[in-house]
Amino acid sequence: MPRVVVPSHSKRLVFQLCSSYIAALFLLCVAPPLSQAESHATKVAAADAKKEAKKTTKKARKRPIKRAAGNALKATGRLKEKKKKDPNRLEIGLLPAVNYSIDTGLGFGLLGTVVQFKEGYKPYQWRLVFLLYATVQFLQTGPIFPYHDDYIRLDLPGLAGGLLRLDSRVGFSLFSTSGYYGLGNNSPYKEPWAALDPETLRDDYISALRYQQYSRMFPYLQSAARIKMYRDKKTIVETFVSLRFQYNIPEIYKDSKLEEDIQGNGLESSKYVQNTLTGTQNHGVVTGTLGILWDTRDSEFVPMKGHFLEVSARVGQGLGLPFTYGGVSTNLRFFFSIWKDYLVIATRLIGDVLFGDVPLYELPTFGGLFPGEGPGGGSSTRGVAWLRYYGKAKILGNLELRIKAIPFNIGSQRFNLGFIAFLDAGRVWGDYGYANNNIQKDIDGEGLGIKYGVGGGLRVQWGSTFVIRLDVAQSLSDNRLGFYLNVDHIF
């Protein structure tokens, strides 16, 4: 006859039940008679004890079953434990680089990364990035490839015990449809191609398209260092310094607006612009930047609260052309959480002034740790054309309402679909002072002269750091509609 083995905890349970039963029989035999109330209370207590005994029995029966099932799943590999990533690992990635802007067209290319993770280094020991990128625009005369950008970038964030971060890049850029509409806030927008037939007058049509354009090609080499001055859980104070060399090869299109301004027409304002334009021939330039920042944002990529304040100065020296220029820039960003991370107000204010003999291609830009162009383009004043306004002084502002609405998963990846409403604005001044009011009126116009765009869009957040943005903007000041598809918030 097979032997029945009773688990030890079941033995204890049987012993407890038998002991309770024997004790109850003893009390019934030797105890005096109870009153009716006492008898009722005893029955209730006995019923409660019986229920409790049943619960205890069920729990005791389930424990060994759960334990045995868990052991069986682990033994067969069906219950997988979370595998930790090796802190000392090398990751290699290759992604398509795709975006769209009404200014440059459909962008396409390849973005590759090689990242070395090492214990004690945050976020990694080093990262190597390379980009091969171009854009295509489909015109009535056929496709063109106006913009080209290739670079290799090396990021070393963990030097000097994490206090120093070096970011170096070597690259090549070509922009064959770089905009030039004149100097100042009052520069006119014209469409000389509108009256031409692109089929019968193809060459004239292409020349008319280039009236407010020029081409610029420039290889470059730059390196930037960020030095931590102070850091705690919520605050970072850093200084940064950068050095950049680039060689500029401009091409001035025949019968273009830029050619007209270089030659002049005898008017006072034309003479002023003619004397202001610098850097329209092949030359090199070395630029140095020094600045300080104060950062309390809770996230670098998708901030909900905190601020980012930056002040910087830059100076440039021409090589091959005798010019020297400088600039000062401020970049202020504030983030306010209205309701957790579901409703956030984001604001940005940029001010930039240039002085000296400023080269042509620097006039529509602002400086700092995150330089850019504006007002105009998908990263500054949406709806306004990129590189639309040139001047030595400029101010830009952005106000965004960011809404995170619909979380969802694709496989094991976490996503969030959000919406955005925004107002962008900006203004430039060709210079700080003019010989008379007529020159000022011709170049910068009268009144406030604010250029602005309003619009909205979609945001798809992938994980904690990657954001895809789609924006549609209408510029009422410039009567222009803009579409933009890219990655990351504009600030």
C-alpha positions as CSV (number, residue, x, y, z in Angstrom):
1,M,0.0,0.0,0.0
2,P,1.5,3.4,-0.9
3,R,2.6,5.6,1.8
4,V,0.8,9.0,2.3
5,V,3.1,11.8,3.3
6,V,1.4,14.7,5.1
7,P,3.1,18.1,4.9
8,S,4.4,19.4,8.2
9,H,2.1,22.5,8.2
10,S,-0.9,20.3,7.5
11,K,0.1,18.2,10.5
12,R,0.0,21.3,12.7
13,L,-3.4,22.3,11.3
14,V,-4.9,18.9,12.1
15,F,-3.4,19.0,15.6
16,Q,-4.9,22.4,16.2
17,L,-8.3,21.4,15.0
18,C,-8.3,18.2,17.1
19,S,-7.2,20.1,20.2
20,S,-10.0,22.6,19.8
21,Y,-12.6,19.9,19.4
22,I,-11.5,18.0,22.5
23,A,-11.5,21.2,24.6
24,A,-15.0,22.0,23.4
25,L,-16.3,18.5,24.5
26,F,-14.6,18.9,27.9
27,L,-16.3,22.3,28.5
28,L,-19.7,20.9,27.5
29,C,-19.4,18.1,30.0
30,V,-18.1,19.9,33.1
31,A,-19.5,23.4,32.7
32,P,-22.7,24.5,34.4
33,P,-25.9,25.2,32.3
34,L,-25.8,28.6,30.5
35,S,-28.5,31.3,30.4
36,Q,-30.4,31.8,27.1
37,A,-28.4,35.0,26.3
38,E,-25.1,33.3,27.1
39,S,-26.2,30.3,25.0
40,H,-26.9,32.6,22.0
41,A,-23.5,34.4,22.4
42,T,-21.8,31.1,22.6
43,K,-23.5,29.9,19.3
44,V,-22.4,33.1,17.6
45,A,-18.9,32.8,18.8
46,A,-18.8,29.1,17.7
47,A,-20.1,30.1,14.2
48,D,-17.4,32.7,13.9
49,A,-14.7,30.3,15.0
50,K,-16.0,27.8,12.4
51,K,-15.8,30.4,9.6
52,E,-12.3,31.4,10.7
53,A,-11.2,27.8,10.8
54,K,-12.5,27.3,7.2
55,K,-10.5,30.4,6.0
56,T,-7.4,29.1,7.6
57,T,-7.8,25.7,6.0
58,K,-8.3,27.2,2.5
59,K,-5.2,29.5,2.9
60,A,-3.1,26.6,4.1
61,R,-4.2,24.5,1.2
62,K,-3.4,27.3,-1.4
63,R,0.1,28.1,-0.1
64,P,1.9,24.9,-1.1
65,I,0.1,24.9,-4.5
66,K,1.2,28.5,-5.3
67,R,4.7,27.7,-4.2
68,A,4.9,24.6,-6.2
69,A,3.5,26.3,-9.3
70,G,6.1,29.1,-9.0
71,N,8.9,26.7,-8.7
72,A,7.7,24.7,-11.7
73,L,7.5,27.9,-13.9
74,K,11.0,28.9,-12.9
75,A,12.3,25.4,-13.6
76,T,10.8,25.4,-17.1
77,G,11.9,29.0,-17.9
78,R,8.3,30.2,-18.4
79,L,8.7,32.7,-15.5
80,K,11.4,35.1,-16.8
81,E,13.3,37.3,-14.5
82,K,14.1,40.8,-15.7
83,K,17.6,40.9,-17.2
84,K,19.7,43.8,-16.2
85,K,21.7,45.6,-18.9
86,D,25.5,45.3,-18.7
87,P,26.7,48.7,-17.3
88,N,29.9,48.4,-19.4
89,R,28.4,47.9,-22.9
90,L,28.8,49.2,-26.5
91,E,25.6,50.1,-28.4
92,I,25.4,50.8,-32.1
93,G,22.4,52.3,-33.8
94,L,21.3,53.3,-37.3
95,L,18.1,55.3,-38.0
96,P,16.6,57.1,-41.0
97,A,16.7,60.9,-40.7
98,V,13.4,62.1,-42.0
99,N,11.7,65.5,-41.6
100,Y,9.9,68.2,-43.5
101,S,9.9,72.0,-43.6
102,I,8.1,74.3,-46.0
103,D,11.4,76.2,-46.2
104,T,13.7,73.4,-47.3
105,G,11.4,70.6,-48.4
106,L,11.5,66.9,-47.5
107,G,14.6,65.8,-45.6
108,F,16.1,62.4,-45.8
109,G,19.3,60.7,-44.7
110,L,20.9,58.4,-42.2
111,L,21.8,59.0,-38.5
112,G,24.2,56.6,-36.9
113,T,25.4,56.3,-33.3
114,V,28.0,54.4,-31.4
115,V,27.7,54.7,-27.6
116,Q,30.1,53.4,-25.0
117,F,28.4,52.9,-21.6
118,K,30.7,52.5,-18.5
119,E,30.0,52.2,-14.8
120,G,30.5,55.6,-13.1
121,Y,29.8,57.7,-16.2
122,K,26.5,59.4,-16.8
123,P,24.7,59.3,-19.2
124,Y,27.6,57.4,-21.0
125,Q,31.4,57.5,-21.3
126,W,31.4,58.7,-24.9
127,R,29.1,58.9,-27.9
128,L,30.0,59.1,-31.6
129,V,27.3,60.4,-34.0
130,F,27.3,60.7,-37.8
131,L,24.7,62.2,-40.1
132,L,24.3,62.1,-43.8
133,Y,21.4,64.4,-44.7
134,A,19.8,66.3,-47.7
135,T,16.5,67.8,-48.6
136,V,14.4,67.7,-51.8
137,Q,11.8,70.2,-53.1
138,F,9.5,69.5,-55.9
139,L,9.0,72.6,-58.1
140,Q,7.1,73.2,-61.3
141,T,10.5,73.0,-63.1
142,G,11.4,69.7,-61.4
143,P,13.0,68.5,-58.2
144,I,15.9,70.4,-56.6
145,F,18.1,69.5,-53.6
146,P,18.6,72.8,-51.8
147,Y,20.1,71.7,-48.5
148,H,22.9,69.3,-47.6
149,D,24.4,68.7,-44.1
150,D,26.9,66.0,-43.1
151,Y,28.9,65.8,-39.9
152,I,30.7,63.6,-37.4
153,R,30.3,64.4,-33.7
154,L,32.0,63.2,-30.6
155,D,30.5,63.8,-27.1
156,L,32.6,63.2,-24.0
157,P,30.4,64.0,-21.0
158,G,32.3,62.4,-18.1
159,L,35.7,64.1,-18.0
160,A,37.3,65.4,-14.8
161,G,35.0,63.4,-12.6
162,G,31.9,64.5,-14.4
163,L,32.7,68.2,-14.1
164,L,33.8,68.7,-17.8
165,R,31.9,67.8,-21.0
166,L,33.5,68.1,-24.4
167,D,31.5,68.1,-27.6
168,S,33.4,68.3,-31.0
169,R,32.1,68.2,-34.5
170,V,33.5,68.3,-38.1
171,G,31.0,68.8,-40.9
172,F,30.0,70.2,-44.3
173,S,26.9,72.2,-45.2
174,L,25.5,73.5,-48.5
175,F,22.4,75.7,-48.8
176,S,21.7,76.7,-52.4
177,T,18.4,78.5,-51.6
178,S,19.5,80.6,-48.6
179,G,17.1,83.5,-48.3
180,Y,18.1,87.1,-48.6
181,Y,15.3,89.7,-48.8
182,G,17.3,92.8,-47.8
183,L,18.4,94.4,-44.6
184,G,16.1,95.2,-41.7
185,N,12.5,94.7,-40.5
186,N,11.0,96.4,-43.6
187,S,12.6,94.3,-46.2
188,P,10.0,93.5,-48.9
189,Y,8.9,90.1,-50.2
190,K,8.4,89.8,-53.9
191,E,7.3,87.1,-56.3
192,P,8.8,87.9,-59.7
193,W,8.2,84.4,-60.9
194,A,4.4,84.6,-60.5
195,A,3.9,86.2,-64.0
196,L,6.1,83.7,-65.8
197,D,5.2,80.3,-67.4
198,P,7.6,77.6,-66.0
199,E,7.2,75.5,-69.2
200,T,7.8,78.1,-71.9
201,L,10.1,80.4,-69.9
202,R,11.9,77.8,-67.8
203,D,15.3,79.6,-67.5
204,D,13.6,82.9,-66.7
205,Y,11.3,81.2,-64.2
206,I,14.3,79.6,-62.3
207,S,16.2,82.9,-62.3
208,A,13.1,84.6,-60.9
209,L,12.8,82.0,-58.1
210,R,16.4,82.8,-57.2
211,Y,15.8,86.6,-56.9
212,Q,15.7,86.5,-53.1
213,Q,18.2,83.7,-52.7
214,Y,21.9,83.0,-52.7
215,S,24.0,79.9,-52.2
216,R,26.5,79.3,-49.4
217,M,28.8,76.3,-48.9
218,F,30.9,75.9,-45.8
219,P,33.0,73.1,-44.2
220,Y,33.5,73.6,-40.5
221,L,35.2,72.4,-37.4
222,Q,34.1,73.2,-33.8
223,S,34.6,72.2,-30.2
224,A,32.7,73.2,-27.1
225,A,33.3,72.6,-23.4
226,R,30.8,72.8,-20.6
227,I,32.1,73.1,-17.1
228,K,29.9,72.4,-14.0
229,M,30.3,75.2,-11.4
230,Y,27.5,74.0,-9.1
231,R,25.1,71.1,-9.1
232,D,22.5,69.6,-6.7
233,K,19.3,67.6,-7.3
234,K,17.4,70.5,-8.8
235,T,20.0,73.0,-10.0
236,I,22.8,73.1,-12.5
237,V,25.1,76.1,-13.0
238,E,27.6,75.8,-15.9
239,T,30.0,77.9,-17.9
240,F,30.6,77.0,-21.5
241,V,33.2,78.0,-24.1
242,S,33.4,77.1,-27.8
243,L,35.7,77.6,-30.7
244,R,34.6,77.3,-34.3
245,F,36.4,77.6,-37.7
246,Q,34.6,77.6,-41.0
247,Y,35.4,78.4,-44.6
248,N,32.6,80.2,-46.5
249,I,32.1,79.9,-50.3
250,P,29.1,82.1,-51.3
251,E,27.6,82.3,-54.7
252,I,25.7,85.4,-55.6
253,Y,23.0,84.7,-58.2
254,K,22.8,86.9,-61.3
255,D,20.1,89.6,-61.1
256,S,19.3,88.7,-57.5
257,K,18.3,91.0,-54.6
258,L,21.7,90.4,-53.0
259,E,23.5,91.4,-56.3
260,E,21.4,94.6,-56.4
261,D,22.3,95.5,-52.8
262,I,26.0,94.9,-53.4
263,Q,26.0,97.1,-56.5
264,G,23.7,99.8,-55.0
265,N,21.3,102.2,-56.8
266,G,22.4,105.6,-55.4
267,L,19.7,106.1,-52.8
268,E,20.7,106.9,-49.2
269,S,19.3,103.7,-47.8
270,S,20.9,101.6,-50.6
271,K,24.3,103.2,-49.9
272,Y,23.9,102.3,-46.2
273,V,23.1,98.6,-47.0
274,Q,25.9,98.5,-49.6
275,N,28.4,99.6,-46.9
276,T,27.0,97.2,-44.3
277,L,27.2,94.0,-46.4
278,T,30.4,92.0,-45.5
279,G,31.5,88.5,-46.2
280,T,30.2,88.1,-49.8
281,Q,33.4,86.6,-51.1
282,N,35.3,83.4,-50.2
283,H,36.8,83.6,-46.8
284,G,37.4,81.9,-43.5
285,V,36.3,82.9,-40.0
286,V,37.2,81.9,-36.5
287,T,34.5,82.4,-33.8
288,G,34.8,82.1,-30.0
289,T,31.9,82.0,-27.6
290,L,31.8,82.3,-23.8
291,G,28.7,82.0,-21.6
292,I,27.1,80.9,-18.4
293,L,23.8,79.0,-17.8
294,W,21.5,78.3,-14.8
295,D,19.2,75.3,-15.3
296,T,16.5,74.1,-12.9
297,R,14.4,72.1,-15.4
298,D,13.1,68.7,-14.3
299,S,13.9,67.3,-17.7
300,E,16.2,68.4,-20.5
301,F,14.0,66.8,-23.2
302,V,10.4,67.1,-21.9
303,P,10.4,69.7,-19.1
304,M,7.3,70.3,-17.0
305,K,8.7,72.9,-14.6
306,G,11.8,75.0,-13.9
307,H,13.8,77.4,-15.9
308,F,16.8,77.7,-18.2
309,L,18.6,81.0,-18.2
310,E,21.7,81.7,-20.4
311,V,23.9,84.7,-21.2
312,S,26.7,84.5,-23.7
313,A,29.1,86.7,-25.7
314,R,30.9,85.8,-29.0
315,V,33.6,87.3,-31.2
316,G,34.6,86.5,-34.7
317,Q,37.6,87.3,-36.9
318,G,37.7,87.1,-40.6
319,L,40.5,85.2,-42.4
320,G,41.1,86.4,-46.0
321,L,38.7,89.3,-45.5
322,P,39.4,92.0,-43.0
323,F,36.5,92.1,-40.6
324,T,35.9,91.7,-36.9
325,Y,32.5,91.4,-35.1
326,G,31.0,90.5,-31.8
327,G,27.7,89.7,-30.2
328,V,25.8,89.3,-26.9
329,S,22.9,86.9,-26.5
330,T,20.3,86.0,-23.8
331,N,18.1,82.9,-23.8
332,L,15.4,82.7,-21.1
333,R,13.1,79.6,-20.9
334,F,10.3,79.0,-18.3
335,F,8.1,76.0,-17.7
336,F,5.0,75.8,-15.6
337,S,3.0,72.7,-14.8
338,I,-0.7,73.4,-14.6
339,W,-1.7,69.8,-14.1
340,K,1.2,67.3,-13.6
341,D,2.7,66.5,-17.0
342,Y,-0.7,66.6,-18.7
343,L,-0.9,70.4,-19.1
344,V,2.3,72.5,-19.3
345,I,2.9,76.2,-20.3
346,A,6.3,76.8,-21.9
347,T,7.8,80.2,-22.7
348,R,11.0,81.4,-24.4
349,L,12.5,84.8,-24.8
350,I,15.6,85.5,-26.9
351,G,17.5,88.8,-27.3
352,D,20.6,89.2,-29.5
353,V,22.7,92.1,-30.5
354,L,25.6,92.2,-33.0
355,F,28.2,94.9,-33.5
356,G,31.2,95.6,-35.7
357,D,31.6,94.4,-39.3
358,V,29.1,91.5,-39.2
359,P,29.3,89.0,-42.1
360,L,26.1,88.6,-44.2
361,Y,25.3,85.0,-42.9
362,E,25.4,86.1,-39.3
363,L,22.8,88.8,-39.6
364,P,19.8,86.5,-39.3
365,T,21.2,84.5,-36.4
366,F,21.3,84.5,-32.6
367,G,24.1,82.9,-30.6
368,G,24.7,81.1,-27.3
369,L,24.9,77.4,-26.4
370,F,22.0,76.7,-28.8
371,P,22.4,79.1,-31.7
372,G,19.8,79.4,-34.4
373,E,18.1,81.7,-36.9
374,G,15.2,84.0,-36.5
375,P,12.7,85.4,-36.6
376,G,11.5,82.9,-39.1
377,G,11.6,79.2,-39.6
378,G,10.3,76.1,-37.9
379,S,12.5,76.5,-34.8
380,S,11.8,80.2,-34.0
381,T,8.9,82.1,-35.5
382,R,6.8,79.4,-37.3
383,G,4.9,80.5,-40.3
384,V,7.5,83.2,-41.2
385,A,10.0,82.1,-43.9
386,W,13.4,80.9,-42.7
387,L,16.2,83.5,-43.0
388,R,13.5,86.1,-43.8
389,Y,14.9,89.0,-41.7
390,Y,18.4,90.3,-41.4
391,G,19.6,92.7,-38.7
392,K,22.1,93.5,-36.0
393,A,19.5,93.5,-33.2
394,K,16.6,91.0,-32.7
395,I,14.2,89.8,-30.2
396,L,12.1,86.6,-30.3
397,G,9.4,85.1,-28.1
398,N,7.5,81.9,-28.0
399,L,4.4,80.8,-25.9
400,E,3.3,77.2,-26.0
401,L,0.5,75.2,-24.3
402,R,1.5,71.6,-24.3
403,I,-1.1,68.9,-23.6
404,K,-0.3,65.2,-23.0
405,A,-3.5,63.4,-23.8
406,I,-3.4,59.7,-24.9
407,P,-0.9,57.2,-23.5
408,F,-0.5,54.0,-25.4
409,N,1.9,51.1,-25.9
410,I,3.3,49.4,-29.0
411,G,4.8,46.1,-27.8
412,S,6.9,47.0,-24.8
413,Q,7.4,50.6,-25.9
414,R,5.6,53.4,-24.1
415,F,4.1,56.3,-26.1
416,N,2.1,59.4,-25.5
417,L,0.0,61.4,-28.0
418,G,-0.2,65.1,-27.2
419,F,-1.3,68.4,-28.7
420,I,0.1,71.9,-28.7
421,A,-1.1,75.5,-29.3
422,F,1.4,78.2,-29.8
423,L,2.1,81.9,-30.5
424,D,5.5,83.0,-31.9
425,A,6.7,86.5,-32.4
426,G,9.8,88.5,-33.3
427,R,11.4,91.6,-34.7
428,V,14.7,92.8,-36.1
429,W,16.5,96.1,-36.4
430,G,19.0,96.6,-39.2
431,D,21.1,98.7,-37.0
432,Y,21.0,100.8,-33.8
433,G,21.0,104.2,-35.4
434,Y,20.9,105.8,-38.9
435,A,22.0,109.1,-40.4
436,N,18.3,110.3,-40.8
437,N,14.7,109.1,-40.4
438,N,14.3,108.3,-44.1
439,I,17.0,105.7,-44.0
440,Q,15.5,104.2,-40.8
441,K,12.0,104.2,-42.3
442,D,13.2,102.4,-45.5
443,I,15.2,99.7,-43.6
444,D,13.2,99.1,-40.4
445,G,9.8,100.7,-41.1
446,E,7.6,102.4,-38.6
447,G,5.6,101.2,-35.6
448,L,6.0,98.0,-33.7
449,G,6.6,95.9,-36.8
450,I,6.1,92.6,-35.0
451,K,6.3,89.4,-37.1
452,Y,4.3,86.6,-35.7
453,G,2.8,83.2,-36.3
454,V,0.0,81.3,-34.6
455,G,-0.8,77.6,-34.8
456,G,-1.0,74.2,-33.3
457,G,0.2,70.7,-33.8
458,L,0.7,67.1,-32.6
459,R,3.4,65.6,-30.3
460,V,4.3,61.9,-30.1
461,Q,6.5,61.2,-27.1
462,W,8.4,57.9,-27.2
463,G,9.7,56.9,-23.8
464,S,11.1,59.8,-21.7
465,T,13.4,61.6,-24.1
466,F,12.3,61.3,-27.7
467,V,9.6,63.6,-29.2
468,I,8.2,63.8,-32.7
469,R,6.6,67.2,-33.5
470,L,4.2,68.2,-36.3
471,D,3.4,71.9,-36.4
472,V,1.1,74.0,-38.7
473,A,1.4,77.8,-38.4
474,Q,-0.2,80.8,-40.0
475,S,1.8,84.0,-40.1
476,L,-0.7,86.9,-40.3
477,S,2.1,89.4,-40.5
478,D,3.7,87.8,-43.5
479,N,0.5,86.1,-45.0
480,R,2.2,82.7,-45.1
481,L,1.3,79.2,-44.0
482,G,4.0,76.8,-42.7
483,F,4.2,73.1,-42.2
484,Y,7.0,71.4,-40.1
485,L,7.8,67.8,-39.2
486,N,10.8,67.2,-37.0
487,V,12.0,65.8,-33.7
488,D,12.2,67.5,-30.2
489,H,10.4,70.5,-28.9
490,I,11.8,73.7,-30.4
491,F,12.9,74.7,-26.9
